[in-house]
Amino acid sequence: MDCWREAEGKRVHDPFYYCYSRGDSSCKAAKTAATAAAGEGEMFVRVEGPLIVGAGPSGLAVAACLKEKGVPSVVLERSDCIASLWQHKTYDRLRLHLPKQFCELPHMPFPPSFPTYPTKQQFLAYLEAYVRHFDINPVFNQAVDSAEYDHKLGLWRVRTTAQKGVQGKEKEAAPVEYVCRWLVVATGENAEIVIPDIEGMEEFNGPVVHTSAYRRGDAFRGKKVLVVGCGNSGMEICLDLCNYDAHPTLVVRDAVHVLPREMLGSSTFGLSMWLMKWLPVRTADRLLLLLSRLTLGDTARFGLERPQLGPLELKVLSGKTPVLDVGTLAKIKSGDVKVRPAIKRLIGHGAQFINERTENFDAIVLATGYKSNVPSWLKDGEHFSEKTGMPRRPFPYGWKGEHGLYAVGFTQRGILGASMDAKRIAHDIEQHWNARDHVKQPAIFSRLPAMP
Ligand SMILES: Cc1cc2nc3c(=O)[nH]c(=O)nc-3n(C[C@H](O)[C@H](O)[C@H](O)COP(=O)(O)OP(=O)(O)OC[C@H]3O[C@@H](n4cnc5c(N)ncnc54)[C@H](O)[C@@H]3O)c2cc1C
């Protein structure tokens, strides 16, 4: 409890305490205080409702569902905007991979005028409209660097490092400690980029960029580009490079399921969901693979071997998502995109592959994905796996942990999975929120400055 005494001692110097003591406990005032923290010592603030970490689609969905139930929440975001993954880390030609009806957030459909696969700009416009509609006001430039449940107090203590400035130019500032009863982890499956350890990487002479820094192919015009990784992003970036007259080579290390984005006039995703409803997963897989073969041909002939398990069974068992082809396969067939096996090592002007073949390249794009950052800041050890940063319990049970801890958007089922989590979490918190007056709280909690 020493820290609480320390907190008490600091109150006289504390801008939060100052704003609280004036009776001004609005979210806006707390935001102002968070900004003020940049120049002051550490500060403490009480969050009356749930604290949501991350203002991506998942965090926004939970905030909106809570709002619908009359439960106020606070959203903290490390970046300077909502949906920072979509705003700052995606390529220009990106569209939703799945039809819009599978990517809606709760309580607000996409406008009917939007196409089946909205562009990234349309998706962002939808999210902006969403936060306006539900009056969600995240506190930006607040990176959570630790969160721990205090068993003595029965409360979560969440520490942030306030940041100033635009992405990439952040300046570290004084930390703020938020104290709350419910903590919602919404930092996403894609919080940090994954850079593989490839032998000889430092020897390669040309630029090496992760897909998070790739916008469009104009900088690669006329160049030989090695694209490492054949998920949806790697495949689509190859197509983009072709459109900018670059010469991409795709590294395909493992077996992969490539399916057409549409089959029999409907989306492959929608068709898969429908088949899964009525048929055993293996039968559904056989049908999907048959239809795929009729549309795309034998992908193994072009260097894209299929895994032993079918696409749906593989998804259920390992979370690995099939690639939905948007035109890259035709470029592979025509030879505009070359396919190579795993890299053995990189050399000054190129790469040597495991089949001993060596080729020259001007640049490398790493389409090697992302990972969760939860283990780096959540001192929990129970609910989230230290290794993967994902909930230990499989879908659909991973949304709820112990002591008021929740996880949204860790289902490997995109925005559809996040929306399902968000509704469950809001419903659960609502019960506790309505019963909160009967729960005894430590005196210090009610004495801390409050938000919202
Ligand atoms: C290229 C690409 C295309 C995709 N296309 C689709 C699609 O078509 N359909 C679909 O359903 N899904 C798609 N996805 C998956 C997509 O990531 C998710 O569906 C969606 O963005 C997940 O939202 P989220 O809020 O869970 O995570 P994110 O969008 O990653 O948001 C998490 C937020 O948390 C913030 N954050 C992280 N750590 C901290 C911290 N310590 N403190 C404070 N804030 C923090 C981040 O800055 C970020 O803003 C795609 C993903 C990628 C990369």
The ligand as an SDF file (V2000), in Angstrom:
LIG
                    3D

 53 58  0  0  0  0  0  0  0  0999 V2000
   -3.5480   -6.1420  -44.2710 C   0  0  0  0  0  0  0  0  0  0  0  0
   -4.6590   -6.6410  -43.3950 C   0  0  0  0  0  0  0  0  0  0  0  0
   -5.9230   -6.8410  -43.9220 C   0  0  0  0  0  0  0  0  0  0  0  0
   -6.9810   -7.3080  -43.1280 C   0  0  0  0  0  0  0  0  0  0  0  0
   -8.2150   -7.4850  -43.6800 N   0  0  0  0  0  0  0  0  0  0  0  0
   -9.2360   -7.9160  -42.9000 C   0  0  0  0  0  0  0  0  0  0  0  0
  -10.5530   -8.0870  -43.4200 C   0  0  0  0  0  0  0  0  0  0  0  0
  -10.8000   -7.8610  -44.5930 O   0  0  0  0  0  0  0  0  0  0  0  0
  -11.5380   -8.5140  -42.5870 N   0  0  0  0  0  0  0  0  0  0  0  0
  -11.2890   -8.7880  -41.2710 C   0  0  0  0  0  0  0  0  0  0  0  0
  -12.2300   -9.1730  -40.5670 O   0  0  0  0  0  0  0  0  0  0  0  0
  -10.0520   -8.6450  -40.7540 N   0  0  0  0  0  0  0  0  0  0  0  0
   -9.0280   -8.2250  -41.5190 C   0  0  0  0  0  0  0  0  0  0  0  0
   -7.7710   -8.0910  -40.9980 N   0  0  0  0  0  0  0  0  0  0  0  0
   -7.5310   -8.4430  -39.6320 C   0  0  0  0  0  0  0  0  0  0  0  0
   -7.5720   -7.1340  -38.8590 C   0  0  0  0  0  0  0  0  0  0  0  0
   -6.3460   -6.9000  -38.2460 O   0  0  0  0  0  0  0  0  0  0  0  0
   -8.6050   -7.1130  -37.8450 C   0  0  0  0  0  0  0  0  0  0  0  0
   -9.8050   -7.6380  -38.2470 O   0  0  0  0  0  0  0  0  0  0  0  0
   -8.8040   -5.7610  -37.1770 C   0  0  0  0  0  0  0  0  0  0  0  0
   -7.9170   -4.7070  -37.5030 O   0  0  0  0  0  0  0  0  0  0  0  0
   -8.5700   -6.1420  -35.7630 C   0  0  0  0  0  0  0  0  0  0  0  0
   -8.8960   -5.0780  -34.9740 O   0  0  0  0  0  0  0  0  0  0  0  0
   -8.2840   -4.9840  -33.5190 P   0  0  0  0  0  0  0  0  0  0  0  0
   -8.8840   -3.7580  -32.9320 O   0  0  0  0  0  0  0  0  0  0  0  0
   -8.4440   -6.2650  -32.8000 O   0  0  0  0  0  0  0  0  0  0  0  0
   -6.7210   -4.8110  -33.7230 O   0  0  0  0  0  0  0  0  0  0  0  0
   -5.9530   -3.5880  -34.3900 P   0  0  0  0  0  0  0  0  0  0  0  0
   -6.6590   -3.0850  -35.5800 O   0  0  0  0  0  0  0  0  0  0  0  0
   -4.5370   -4.0370  -34.5300 O   0  0  0  0  0  0  0  0  0  0  0  0
   -6.0410   -2.4460  -33.2560 O   0  0  0  0  0  0  0  0  0  0  0  0
   -5.3510   -2.5480  -32.0250 C   0  0  0  0  0  0  0  0  0  0  0  0
   -5.0260   -1.1470  -31.5210 C   0  0  0  0  0  0  0  0  0  0  0  0
   -4.3700   -1.2720  -30.2580 O   0  0  0  0  0  0  0  0  0  0  0  0
   -3.3270   -0.3200  -30.1790 C   0  0  0  0  0  0  0  0  0  0  0  0
   -2.3210   -0.7910  -29.2120 N   0  0  0  0  0  0  0  0  0  0  0  0
   -1.5180   -1.8810  -29.3240 C   0  0  0  0  0  0  0  0  0  0  0  0
   -0.7430   -1.9910  -28.2290 N   0  0  0  0  0  0  0  0  0  0  0  0
   -1.0800   -0.9760  -27.3950 C   0  0  0  0  0  0  0  0  0  0  0  0
   -0.6310   -0.5710  -26.0950 C   0  0  0  0  0  0  0  0  0  0  0  0
    0.3010   -1.2520  -25.4370 N   0  0  0  0  0  0  0  0  0  0  0  0
   -1.2060    0.5320  -25.5360 N   0  0  0  0  0  0  0  0  0  0  0  0
   -2.1780    1.2260  -26.1880 C   0  0  0  0  0  0  0  0  0  0  0  0
   -2.6270    0.8880  -27.4260 N   0  0  0  0  0  0  0  0  0  0  0  0
   -2.0880   -0.2100  -28.0170 C   0  0  0  0  0  0  0  0  0  0  0  0
   -2.7800   -0.2790  -31.6030 C   0  0  0  0  0  0  0  0  0  0  0  0
   -2.0640    0.9180  -31.8390 O   0  0  0  0  0  0  0  0  0  0  0  0
   -4.0550   -0.4050  -32.4310 C   0  0  0  0  0  0  0  0  0  0  0  0
   -4.5920    0.8530  -32.7630 O   0  0  0  0  0  0  0  0  0  0  0  0
   -6.7190   -7.5990  -41.7700 C   0  0  0  0  0  0  0  0  0  0  0  0
   -5.4400   -7.4010  -41.2280 C   0  0  0  0  0  0  0  0  0  0  0  0
   -4.4150   -6.9160  -42.0360 C   0  0  0  0  0  0  0  0  0  0  0  0
   -3.0290   -6.7120  -41.4300 C   0  0  0  0  0  0  0  0  0  0  0  0
  1  2  1  0
  2  3  1  0
  2 52  2  0
  3  4  2  0
  4  5  1  0
  4 50  1  0
  5  6  2  0
  6  7  1  0
  6 13  1  0
  7  8  2  0
  7  9  1  0
  9 10  1  0
 10 11  2  0
 10 12  1  0
 12 13  2  0
 13 14  1  0
 14 15  1  0
 14 50  1  0
 15 16  1  0
 16 17  1  0
 16 18  1  0
 18 19  1  0
 18 20  1  0
 20 21  1  0
 20 22  1  0
 22 23  1  0
 23 24  1  0
 24 25  2  0
 24 26  1  0
 24 27  1  0
 27 28  1  0
 28 29  2  0
 28 30  1  0
 28 31  1  0
 31 32  1  0
 32 33  1  0
 33 34  1  0
 33 48  1  0
 34 35  1  0
 35 36  1  0
 35 46  1  0
 36 37  1  0
 36 45  1  0
 37 38  2  0
 38 39  1  0
 39 40  1  0
 39 45  2  0
 40 41  1  0
 40 42  2  0
 42 43  1  0
 43 44  2  0
 44 45  1  0
 46 47  1  0
 46 48  1  0
 48 49  1  0
 50 51  2  0
 51 52  1  0
 52 53  1  0
M  END
$$$$
